Amino acid sequence: MRIDFKQILNRTRGLLLKPNATWELIASEKMEVKDLRASYVLPWIVLCVALSFLAALLHSPERKFEMALLKASVNAISLLGGYFLACRLCWEFLRKKTGLTFSQAACESVVAYSFTTVFVLKMLVSLIPSLFFLQILVIHAAYLLWGGLGAVMKMSEKEREQFLLVFSLSVIVSPLLIAGLLNLMLPNA
């Protein structure tokens, strides 16, 4: 599978600026989960990790390479682990509440594209650490989830209300939780 960076950029721009129209486009596509991971999620994670490595090389006062490698490793594990943990938590909650009414692929699609906000903010804060206050904008992931649950999973507003909190917390908190645990185990990270 060839990675289309222009498609990733257009999809990201669409989700951030015109989410409703972009969700409708996503809902009309029938992409396999492995293709979604390979063509959207993993390139974003690789980009975030590479930029965090380069930024740590620039901003670390001592032991630049070691610190950069450590920061990049923590970011890689927290983003990848956070993504899979969020997918699993959302799917299990959805399955428990509805049975097997919805597909796991649709659930993962909603979670994957809702991670766009997490990826963009991680990239920005890695490059310019003084913009740390922008991390509050991660709440935009909840807005993306609201649109995705309606467009991709065809949920009514009442159904979306039941799932939004759990899905939002999963997407927003999973990477933070994993990064926090890693930082506790690796005090210099």
C-alpha positions in Angstrom: 0.0 0.0 0.0 1.3 3.4 -1.0 0.9 6.3 1.4 -0.8 9.3 -0.1 0.4 12.3 2.0 -1.8 14.7 0.0 -4.9 12.6 0.9 -3.8 12.6 4.6 -3.4 16.4 4.5 -6.7 16.9 2.8 -8.5 14.6 5.2 -6.9 16.3 8.2 -7.8 19.8 6.8 -11.4 18.6 6.2 -11.8 17.1 9.7 -10.5 20.3 11.3 -12.2 22.9 9.2 -15.3 21.1 7.7 -16.0 18.1 9.8 -19.6 17.4 8.9 -18.9 17.3 5.1 -15.7 15.2 5.7 -17.6 12.7 7.9 -20.2 12.2 5.1 -17.3 11.5 2.7 -15.8 9.1 5.1 -19.1 7.3 5.6 -19.4 6.8 1.9 -16.0 5.1 1.7 -15.6 1.5 2.6 -12.0 1.2 3.8 -10.7 -1.8 5.5 -9.3 -1.4 9.0 -5.8 -2.4 8.1 -5.9 0.1 5.2 -7.1 2.8 7.5 -4.3 2.1 9.9 -1.7 1.9 7.2 -2.8 5.0 5.2 -3.9 7.4 8.0 -3.1 6.4 11.6 0.5 5.1 11.2 1.7 7.9 9.0 0.5 10.4 11.6 2.2 8.5 14.4 5.4 8.3 12.5 5.3 12.0 11.7 4.6 12.9 15.3 7.4 10.7 16.6 9.9 12.0 14.0 9.0 15.6 14.8 9.3 15.0 18.6 12.7 13.4 18.0 13.9 16.4 16.0 12.4 18.9 18.4 14.0 17.1 21.4 17.4 17.3 19.6 16.9 21.0 19.3 15.5 21.7 22.8 17.4 19.3 25.1 20.1 21.0 27.0 22.3 17.9 27.5 22.6 14.4 26.2 20.6 15.5 23.2 20.5 12.2 21.3 19.6 10.1 24.3 16.8 12.5 25.4 15.5 12.8 21.8 15.4 9.0 21.5 13.7 8.7 24.8 11.1 11.4 24.0 10.4 9.8 20.6 10.0 6.4 22.2 7.5 7.7 24.8 5.6 9.4 22.1 5.5 6.4 19.8 4.3 4.1 22.6 1.8 6.5 24.0 0.2 7.4 20.6 0.2 3.8 19.2 -0.9 2.3 22.5 -3.4 5.1 23.1 -4.9 4.5 19.7 -5.4 0.8 20.2 -6.5 1.2 23.8 -9.1 3.8 22.7 -10.3 1.5 19.9 -10.7 -1.4 22.3 -12.4 0.6 25.0 -14.9 2.2 22.6 -15.7 -1.1 20.9 -16.2 -3.0 24.2 -18.4 -0.2 25.5 -20.4 -0.1 22.3 -20.7 -3.9 22.2 -21.8 -4.0 25.8 -24.5 -1.3 25.3 -25.9 -2.3 21.9 -24.9 -5.9 21.3 -23.5 -6.4 17.8 -25.6 -3.7 16.1 -22.6 -1.7 14.9 -19.4 -3.0 13.1 -16.0 -2.9 14.7 -14.6 -1.4 11.6 -17.0 1.6 11.8 -16.1 2.0 15.4 -12.4 2.0 14.7 -12.9 4.4 11.8 -14.6 6.9 14.0 -11.9 6.6 16.6 -9.1 6.8 14.1 -10.3 10.0 12.4 -11.1 11.5 15.8 -7.5 11.1 16.8 -6.7 13.8 14.2 -6.9 16.5 16.8 -4.6 14.5 19.1 -2.0 14.1 16.3 -2.0 17.7 15.2 -1.7 19.0 18.8 1.1 16.5 19.6 2.9 17.7 16.5 2.5 21.4 17.3 3.5 21.1 20.9 6.5 18.9 20.0 7.8 21.5 17.6 7.0 24.6 19.7 6.8 23.6 23.4 5.8 27.1 24.5 2.4 26.4 22.8 1.6 23.8 25.5 -1.6 25.7 26.4 -3.1 24.7 23.0 -3.5 21.2 24.4 -6.8 22.2 25.8 -8.1 22.2 22.2 -8.0 18.4 22.3 -11.6 18.7 23.3 -12.2 19.2 19.6 -11.9 15.4 19.4 -15.2 15.2 21.2 -16.8 17.3 18.4 -15.2 15.0 15.8 -16.6 12.0 17.6 -20.1 13.5 17.7 -20.0 14.0 14.0 -18.5 10.6 13.3 -21.0 8.7 15.5 -23.8 10.3 13.5 -22.4 10.0 10.0 -20.4 6.8 10.0 -22.3 4.8 12.6 -25.7 6.3 11.8 -26.6 7.0 15.4 -29.4 9.3 16.4 -28.7 12.3 18.7 -30.1 10.3 21.6 -27.8 7.4 21.0 -24.8 9.6 20.5 -25.4 11.2 23.9 -25.0 7.8 25.5 -21.6 7.1 23.9 -19.9 10.5 23.5 -18.5 10.7 27.0 -16.9 7.3 27.0 -15.6 7.6 23.5 -14.2 11.1 24.1 -12.5 10.1 27.3 -11.0 7.1 25.6 -9.6 9.1 22.7 -8.4 12.0 24.9 -7.1 10.2 28.0 -5.6 7.0 26.6 -2.4 8.5 25.1 -2.1 10.8 28.2 -2.4 7.9 30.5 0.2 5.8 28.7 2.6 8.7 28.5 2.1 9.4 32.2 2.8 5.8 33.1 5.9 5.8 30.9 7.1 9.1 32.4 6.7 7.6 35.9 8.8 4.6 34.9 11.4 6.6 33.0 12.0 9.7 35.2 14.2 11.5 32.7 11.7 11.2 29.8 
